[in-house]
């Protein structure tokens, strides 16, 4: 929404909340018709919110100014150590992932080889069955009548 002319805080404003409309069902507007969910609290004072956030920032600045240099250096060293541990863990995780990918590729290659071997065996079996079936049909005496 574009800021209004002459409104210096146009970007900081909240959009307007829709106002409740009288019910179309013909109710008389008595309190027993109102549900708690229908009531909107628009009385939030934006100045109070801004003052609170400014007070919090001021207190944070004071803490940083009052911090002991030794305590700060100790905190920074702790953070550097933690960062180094996280970097090392990340490198270890990357290496493990590469190993997993290599093993996965090896498994895929072995699976393809076995699939090719299976296809060759099925083709050889089909050829043997065709030869056996063709030979049995050509020589009827090979299977004598059991009667």
Z-matrix of the N, CA and C atoms (Angstrom, degrees):
N
C 1 1.429
C 2 1.520 1 107.40
N 3 1.323 2 117.86 1 133.75
C 4 1.457 3 122.53 2 -178.77
C 5 1.517 4 109.64 3 -76.77
N 6 1.358 5 117.09 4 143.48
C 7 1.461 6 118.89 5 178.65
C 8 1.517 7 110.41 6 -68.58
N 9 1.309 8 115.62 7 148.87
C 10 1.462 9 120.89 8 179.04
C 11 1.519 10 109.44 9 -75.76
N 12 1.333 11 116.31 10 152.52
C 13 1.460 12 120.86 11 176.89
C 14 1.513 13 109.62 12 -61.81
N 15 1.339 14 115.65 13 133.75
C 16 1.455 15 120.20 14 178.31
C 17 1.515 16 113.32 15 81.03
N 18 1.329 17 118.65 16 1.19
C 19 1.456 18 122.10 17 -179.50
C 20 1.522 19 107.76 18 -99.77
N 21 1.330 20 116.78 19 100.94
C 22 1.453 21 119.42 20 -175.51
C 23 1.522 22 113.08 21 -73.50
N 24 1.318 23 117.47 22 -17.77
C 25 1.465 24 120.53 23 179.92
C 26 1.524 25 110.83 24 -110.71
N 27 1.302 26 117.47 25 30.29
C 28 1.462 27 121.22 26 -174.92
C 29 1.515 28 113.38 27 -59.54
N 30 1.317 29 118.05 28 -35.64
C 31 1.461 30 120.39 29 -178.03
C 32 1.523 31 112.09 30 -77.08
N 33 1.347 32 116.95 31 -21.11
C 34 1.453 33 120.72 32 -178.00
C 35 1.518 34 112.61 33 -90.53
N 36 1.317 35 117.30 34 -7.56
C 37 1.463 36 120.39 35 -175.83
C 38 1.513 37 110.38 36 -78.18
N 39 1.322 38 114.40 37 145.36
C 40 1.451 39 120.30 38 173.69
C 41 1.519 40 108.85 39 -81.46
N 42 1.343 41 118.39 40 149.52
C 43 1.462 42 118.97 41 175.33
C 44 1.520 43 110.13 42 -64.03
N 45 1.296 44 115.67 43 151.04
C 46 1.467 45 120.18 44 -179.50
C 47 1.508 46 110.06 45 -66.34
N 48 1.321 47 115.63 46 140.69
C 49 1.450 48 121.90 47 176.62
C 50 1.521 49 108.15 48 -84.23
N 51 1.325 50 118.14 49 139.85
C 52 1.462 51 119.08 50 177.78
C 53 1.525 52 109.79 51 -64.50
N 54 1.317 53 115.09 52 138.64
C 55 1.462 54 120.73 53 -179.98
C 56 1.518 55 109.31 54 -84.68
N 57 1.345 56 117.41 55 143.84
C 58 1.464 57 119.89 56 179.63
C 59 1.528 58 110.79 57 -62.56
N 60 1.314 59 115.54 58 142.66
C 61 1.455 60 122.62 59 179.49
C 62 1.517 61 107.53 60 -109.24
N 63 1.326 62 116.26 61 146.21
C 64 1.461 63 120.70 62 179.76
C 65 1.524 64 108.91 63 -59.33
N 66 1.331 65 117.03 64 139.85
C 67 1.462 66 119.95 65 -178.94
C 68 1.520 67 111.88 66 -62.16
N 69 1.333 68 115.40 67 142.74
C 70 1.458 69 121.07 68 -179.44
C 71 1.518 70 111.78 69 -86.35
N 72 1.339 71 116.89 70 -2.48
C 73 1.465 72 119.24 71 -176.50
C 74 1.520 73 112.84 72 -82.76
N 75 1.321 74 117.52 73 2.22
C 76 1.456 75 120.34 74 176.24
C 77 1.508 76 113.70 75 83.93
N 78 1.346 77 118.56 76 17.39
C 79 1.458 78 118.98 77 179.00
C 80 1.524 79 108.93 78 -67.71
N 81 1.326 80 115.91 79 158.84
C 82 1.457 81 120.83 80 -175.85
C 83 1.517 82 113.10 81 -85.48
N 84 1.334 83 118.14 82 1.60
C 85 1.451 84 121.28 83 177.05
C 86 1.519 85 112.98 84 81.35
N 87 1.315 86 118.77 85 13.69
C 88 1.457 87 121.60 86 179.03
C 89 1.530 88 109.54 87 -68.57
N 90 1.345 89 116.32 88 159.05
C 91 1.461 90 122.01 89 -177.49
C 92 1.518 91 112.62 90 -62.63
N 93 1.343 92 117.70 91 -27.39
C 94 1.454 93 118.93 92 -178.44
C 95 1.528 94 111.77 93 -69.41
N 96 1.337 95 117.63 94 -13.63
C 97 1.463 96 121.07 95 177.63
C 98 1.531 97 112.19 96 -84.92
N 99 1.331 98 118.09 97 -14.84
C 100 1.470 99 121.88 98 -174.57
C 101 1.519 100 109.16 99 -88.62
N 102 1.315 101 114.94 100 133.59
C 103 1.454 102 121.67 101 175.78
C 104 1.522 103 107.10 102 -102.92
N 105 1.327 104 118.22 103 148.08
C 106 1.462 105 121.53 104 -178.64
C 107 1.522 106 112.08 105 -56.34
N 108 1.322 107 117.67 106 -32.28
C 109 1.464 108 120.92 107 -179.41
C 110 1.525 109 112.01 108 -67.23
N 111 1.331 110 117.12 109 -21.21
C 112 1.464 111 120.89 110 -177.99
C 113 1.518 112 112.72 111 -77.26
N 114 1.318 113 117.20 112 -17.15
C 115 1.457 114 120.75 113 -176.07
C 116 1.518 115 108.67 114 -86.87
N 117 1.346 116 116.89 115 127.78
C 118 1.458 117 122.77 116 -179.83
C 119 1.513 118 108.07 117 -110.88
N 120 1.336 119 116.67 118 130.66
C 121 1.463 120 120.59 119 179.69
C 122 1.520 121 108.43 120 -97.33
N 123 1.347 122 116.22 121 100.43
C 124 1.458 123 121.85 122 179.56
C 125 1.518 124 111.56 123 -100.58
N 126 1.329 125 118.25 124 13.79
C 127 1.452 126 121.10 125 -173.92
C 128 1.526 127 112.61 126 -91.06
N 129 1.333 128 118.74 127 24.60
C 130 1.455 129 121.41 128 178.09
C 131 1.516 130 107.59 129 -74.29
N 132 1.307 131 116.71 130 126.36
C 133 1.456 132 121.71 131 -178.53
C 134 1.522 133 108.24 132 -89.14
N 135 1.333 134 116.99 133 114.02
C 136 1.462 135 121.12 134 -177.55
C 137 1.514 136 111.46 135 -65.82
N 138 1.336 137 117.78 136 -29.78
C 139 1.461 138 120.34 137 178.49
C 140 1.520 139 110.52 138 -62.93
N 141 1.350 140 117.06 139 -38.74
C 142 1.457 141 120.28 140 178.68
C 143 1.524 142 110.32 141 -63.71
N 144 1.327 143 117.18 142 -40.26
C 145 1.455 144 120.41 143 179.73
C 146 1.525 145 110.56 144 -64.04
N 147 1.323 146 117.74 145 -43.75
C 148 1.457 147 121.09 146 179.85
C 149 1.523 148 111.42 147 -65.08
N 150 1.337 149 117.66 148 -40.31
C 151 1.457 150 120.99 149 179.49
C 152 1.518 151 110.89 150 -64.36
N 153 1.342 152 117.26 151 -39.93
C 154 1.458 153 120.76 152 179.32
C 155 1.518 154 110.62 153 -61.43
N 156 1.333 155 116.67 154 -46.61
C 157 1.456 156 118.87 155 -177.33
C 158 1.523 157 110.68 156 -67.14
N 159 1.337 158 118.60 157 -34.79
C 160 1.462 159 121.10 158 177.33
C 161 1.522 160 110.49 159 -66.84
N 162 1.346 161 117.65 160 -39.94
C 163 1.456 162 121.29 161 178.51
C 164 1.521 163 110.48 162 -62.63
N 165 1.332 164 117.34 163 -40.73
C 166 1.457 165 120.80 164 179.31
C 167 1.522 166 110.60 165 -64.46
N 168 1.333 167 117.82 166 -41.48
C 169 1.452 168 121.13 167 179.62
C 170 1.524 169 110.13 168 -65.15
N 171 1.331 170 117.80 169 -40.57
C 172 1.456 171 120.76 170 179.08
C 173 1.517 172 110.73 171 -61.73
N 174 1.327 173 117.16 172 -43.19
C 175 1.459 174 119.71 173 -178.78
C 176 1.527 175 110.44 174 -66.98
N 177 1.347 176 118.62 175 -34.70
C 178 1.462 177 121.43 176 177.21
C 179 1.524 178 110.33 177 -65.89
N 180 1.338 179 117.19 178 -40.97
C 181 1.461 180 120.87 179 179.14
C 182 1.521 181 110.53 180 -63.07
N 183 1.328 182 117.01 181 -40.07
C 184 1.457 183 120.38 182 179.87
C 185 1.515 184 111.11 183 -63.95
N 186 1.333 185 117.09 184 -40.06
C 187 1.456 186 121.10 185 179.77
C 188 1.519 187 109.60 186 -62.93
N 189 1.332 188 117.29 187 -43.41
C 190 1.455 189 120.52 188 -179.12
C 191 1.527 190 110.93 189 -66.26
N 192 1.317 191 118.36 190 -37.69
C 193 1.460 192 121.39 191 179.83
C 194 1.520 193 111.41 192 -69.77
N 195 1.314 194 118.08 193 -34.43
C 196 1.459 195 122.28 194 -176.24
C 197 1.519 196 112.80 195 -85.62
N 198 1.332 197 119.05 196 -6.46
C 199 1.458 198 121.79 197 -175.23
C 200 1.526 199 110.76 198 -65.72
N 201 1.295 200 115.95 199 133.60
C 202 1.454 201 123.30 200 179.58
C 203 1.530 202 109.36 201 -68.23
N 204 1.322 203 119.26 202 134.28
C 205 1.466 204 121.07 203 -179.31
C 206 1.527 205 112.96 204 -58.63
N 207 1.309 206 116.93 205 -34.95
C 208 1.470 207 120.09 206 178.58
C 209 1.522 208 109.83 207 -67.79
N 210 1.331 209 116.50 208 -43.11
C 211 1.468 210 120.54 209 178.96
C 212 1.526 211 110.17 210 -64.61
N 213 1.322 212 116.45 211 -39.60
C 214 1.468 213 120.35 212 178.56
C 215 1.531 214 110.43 213 -63.35
N 216 1.316 215 116.60 214 -45.39
C 217 1.473 216 119.77 215 179.76
C 218 1.529 217 110.86 216 -63.38
N 219 1.326 218 116.76 217 -39.27
C 220 1.462 219 120.96 218 177.23
C 221 1.525 220 110.09 219 -62.87
N 222 1.340 221 116.35 220 -44.33
C 223 1.468 222 120.53 221 178.64
C 224 1.531 223 110.52 222 -63.40
N 225 1.327 224 116.65 223 -42.40
C 226 1.468 225 120.18 224 179.83
C 227 1.524 226 110.88 225 -65.02
N 228 1.333 227 117.94 226 -40.20
C 229 1.462 228 120.83 227 178.22
C 230 1.521 229 110.65 228 -64.41
N 231 1.327 230 116.36 229 -39.08
C 232 1.466 231 120.23 230 176.79
C 233 1.523 232 110.31 231 -62.03
N 234 1.324 233 116.54 232 -42.66
C 235 1.466 234 120.22 233 179.18
C 236 1.528 235 111.61 234 -66.79
N 237 1.330 236 117.43 235 -39.06
C 238 1.472 237 120.10 236 177.39
C 239 1.523 238 110.80 237 -63.42
N 240 1.332 239 116.21 238 -42.74
C 241 1.465 240 120.57 239 178.83
C 242 1.526 241 110.53 240 -62.33
N 243 1.319 242 115.72 241 -45.14
C 244 1.465 243 119.90 242 178.83
C 245 1.519 244 110.57 243 -61.60
N 246 1.328 245 116.59 244 -41.23
C 247 1.463 246 120.64 245 179.04
C 248 1.529 247 110.43 246 -62.67
N 249 1.338 248 117.69 247 -44.54
C 250 1.467 249 120.85 248 178.83
C 251 1.529 250 111.17 249 -61.45
N 252 1.333 251 116.93 250 -40.20
C 253 1.462 252 120.65 251 177.77
C 254 1.525 253 110.95 252 -63.30
N 255 1.335 254 116.23 253 -41.14
C 256 1.466 255 119.95 254 179.44
C 257 1.531 256 111.16 255 -66.83
N 258 1.331 257 117.25 256 -39.21
C 259 1.464 258 120.69 257 177.91
C 260 1.526 259 109.67 258 -63.77
N 261 1.345 260 116.88 259 -45.06
C 262 1.462 261 120.65 260 178.86
C 263 1.531 262 111.10 261 -61.83
N 264 1.323 263 116.25 262 -41.49
C 265 1.465 264 120.11 263 178.82
C 266 1.524 265 110.29 264 -64.90
N 267 1.325 266 116.95 265 -39.01
C 268 1.463 267 121.02 266 178.24
C 269 1.526 268 110.57 267 -63.65
N 270 1.338 269 116.42 268 -42.93
C 271 1.467 270 119.91 269 178.84
C 272 1.530 271 110.85 270 -63.54
N 273 1.315 272 116.70 271 -41.50
C 274 1.463 273 121.70 272 178.85
C 275 1.534 274 110.55 273 -63.09
N 276 1.317 275 115.77 274 -42.51
C 277 1.466 276 120.78 275 179.15
C 278 1.528 277 110.50 276 -64.46
N 279 1.339 278 116.72 277 -41.80
C 280 1.463 279 120.23 278 177.64
C 281 1.524 280 111.21 279 -61.01
N 282 1.337 281 116.84 280 -42.98
C 283 1.461 282 120.82 281 179.07
C 284 1.527 283 110.99 282 -63.27
N 285 1.326 284 116.56 283 -43.07
C 286 1.466 285 120.08 284 178.33
C 287 1.525 286 110.82 285 -62.38
N 288 1.318 287 116.83 286 -39.74
C 289 1.458 288 120.54 287 178.61
C 290 1.527 289 110.84 288 -63.69
N 291 1.329 290 117.07 289 -42.17
C 292 1.469 291 120.11 290 177.36
C 293 1.525 292 111.15 291 -61.92
N 294 1.339 293 116.71 292 -42.47
C 295 1.469 294 120.25 293 177.77
C 296 1.528 295 110.73 294 -61.62
N 297 1.315 296 116.57 295 -42.56
C 298 1.464 297 120.52 296 178.62
C 299 1.524 298 110.22 297 -62.28
N 300 1.329 299 116.78 298 -42.56
C 301 1.470 300 120.34 299 178.80
C 302 1.519 301 111.21 300 -63.93
N 303 1.351 302 117.34 301 -41.26
C 304 1.466 303 120.15 302 177.83
C 305 1.528 304 110.20 303 -61.63
N 306 1.329 305 116.91 304 -46.35
C 307 1.467 306 120.55 305 179.91
C 308 1.529 307 110.54 306 -63.56
N 309 1.320 308 116.73 307 -38.46
C 310 1.462 309 120.24 308 178.26
C 311 1.523 310 110.64 309 -62.38
N 312 1.331 311 116.65 310 -43.12
C 313 1.468 312 120.44 311 178.11
C 314 1.523 313 110.61 312 -63.88
N 315 1.335 314 118.06 313 -40.44
C 316 1.466 315 121.31 314 177.06
C 317 1.523 316 110.71 315 -61.44
N 318 1.318 317 116.48 316 -42.81
C 319 1.470 318 120.59 317 179.95
C 320 1.523 319 110.26 318 -65.03
N 321 1.342 320 116.81 319 -41.39
C 322 1.462 321 119.93 320 178.13
C 323 1.526 322 110.89 321 -61.61
N 324 1.334 323 116.97 322 -42.97
C 325 1.471 324 120.83 323 179.42
C 326 1.523 325 110.38 324 -63.69
N 327 1.335 326 117.91 325 -43.49
C 328 1.464 327 121.16 326 179.16
C 329 1.528 328 110.70 327 -64.68
N 330 1.326 329 116.65 328 -38.16
C 331 1.466 330 120.88 329 179.01
C 332 1.523 331 110.38 330 -64.92
N 333 1.327 332 116.30 331 -43.31
C 334 1.474 333 119.70 332 178.09
C 335 1.529 334 110.80 333 -61.88
N 336 1.338 335 116.88 334 -41.41
C 337 1.469 336 120.62 335 179.20
C 338 1.527 337 110.28 336 -62.75
N 339 1.323 338 116.95 337 -44.34
C 340 1.467 339 120.52 338 178.73
C 341 1.529 340 111.42 339 -65.65
N 342 1.324 341 117.29 340 -36.93
C 343 1.468 342 120.41 341 177.43
C 344 1.521 343 110.46 342 -64.40
N 345 1.336 344 116.73 343 -41.65
C 346 1.467 345 120.42 344 177.43
C 347 1.528 346 110.61 345 -63.76
N 348 1.340 347 116.06 346 -43.07
C 349 1.465 348 120.66 347 179.17
C 350 1.532 349 110.59 348 -62.84
N 351 1.324 350 116.82 349 -41.55
C 352 1.464 351 121.37 350 178.47
C 353 1.521 352 110.76 351 -63.37
N 354 1.318 353 116.73 352 -41.82
C 355 1.467 354 120.13 353 178.85
C 356 1.530 355 110.36 354 -63.03
N 357 1.336 356 117.19 355 -40.57
C 358 1.468 357 120.62 356 178.39
C 359 1.528 358 111.07 357 -64.90
N 360 1.334 359 116.39 358 -42.02
C 361 1.467 360 119.89 359 179.00
C 362 1.532 361 111.35 360 -64.77
N 363 1.333 362 117.24 361 -39.67
C 364 1.469 363 120.13 362 178.28
C 365 1.520 364 110.46 363 -64.86
N 366 1.320 365 116.33 364 -40.67
C 367 1.467 366 120.13 365 179.19
C 368 1.529 367 110.11 366 -65.44
N 369 1.339 368 118.44 367 -41.65
C 370 1.467 369 121.75 368 178.66
C 371 1.532 370 110.00 369 -64.29
N 372 1.312 371 117.32 370 -40.22
C 373 1.468 372 121.20 371 179.47
C 374 1.530 373 110.11 372 -65.02
N 375 1.358 374 115.89 373 -43.16
C 376 1.458 375 119.30 374 179.08
C 377 1.528 376 110.75 375 -61.61
N 378 1.323 377 117.21 376 -40.64
C 379 1.473 378 120.76 377 178.84
C 380 1.523 379 110.82 378 -65.51
N 381 1.340 380 117.44 379 -41.94
C 382 1.483 381 120.40 380 178.18
C 383 1.521 382 110.56 381 -62.60
N 384 1.347 383 116.58 382 -41.70
C 385 1.462 384 119.53 383 -179.95
C 386 1.522 385 110.92 384 -66.74
N 387 1.319 386 117.61 385 -37.48
C 388 1.465 387 120.71 386 177.13
C 389 1.522 388 110.44 387 -63.99
N 390 1.339 389 116.29 388 -43.58
C 391 1.462 390 120.63 389 179.19
C 392 1.521 391 110.59 390 -65.25
N 393 1.317 392 116.24 391 -41.61
C 394 1.463 393 120.04 392 -179.61
C 395 1.523 394 109.66 393 -68.60
N 396 1.300 395 117.54 394 -38.61
C 397 1.462 396 120.82 395 179.31
C 398 1.519 397 110.69 396 -70.78
N 399 1.319 398 118.52 397 -39.01
C 400 1.466 399 122.82 398 178.70
C 401 1.520 400 110.97 399 -68.75
N 402 1.317 401 117.76 400 -37.86
C 403 1.462 402 121.52 401 -179.62
C 404 1.522 403 109.98 402 -70.77
N 405 1.318 404 117.35 403 -36.55
C 406 1.466 405 120.39 404 179.93
C 407 1.514 406 110.26 405 -68.80
N 408 1.327 407 118.29 406 -35.30
C 409 1.463 408 121.16 407 179.30
C 410 1.515 409 111.48 408 -74.32
N 411 1.322 410 119.86 409 -28.67
C 412 1.463 411 123.79 410 -178.59
C 413 1.510 412 111.07 411 -78.94
N 414 1.311 413 119.93 412 -32.56
C 415 1.454 414 123.37 413 -177.23
C 416 1.517 415 109.20 414 -120.10
N 417 1.332 416 117.59 415 90.29
C 418 1.462 417 119.60 416 -177.10
C 419 1.522 418 112.89 417 -67.58
N 420 1.320 419 119.98 418 -16.97
C 421 1.462 420 121.00 419 -178.52
C 422 1.517 421 111.96 420 -81.20
N 423 1.308 422 118.04 421 -11.88
C 424 1.447 423 119.82 422 178.62
C 425 1.522 424 110.66 423 -64.32
N 426 1.344 425 116.96 424 -27.84
C 427 1.462 426 121.06 425 176.34
C 428 1.534 427 107.82 426 -117.42
N 429 1.329 428 115.68 427 86.86
C 430 1.477 429 117.75 428 -177.34
C 431 1.523 430 111.48 429 -66.35
N 432 1.308 431 115.34 430 152.86
C 433 1.458 432 122.06 431 179.22
C 434 1.531 433 108.31 432 -70.35
N 435 1.335 434 118.57 433 123.46
C 436 1.453 435 120.96 434 -176.86
C 437 1.529 436 113.12 435 -70.15
N 438 1.276 437 121.66 436 -6.12
C 439 1.443 438 121.19 437 -176.35
C 440 1.480 439 116.08 438 -80.30
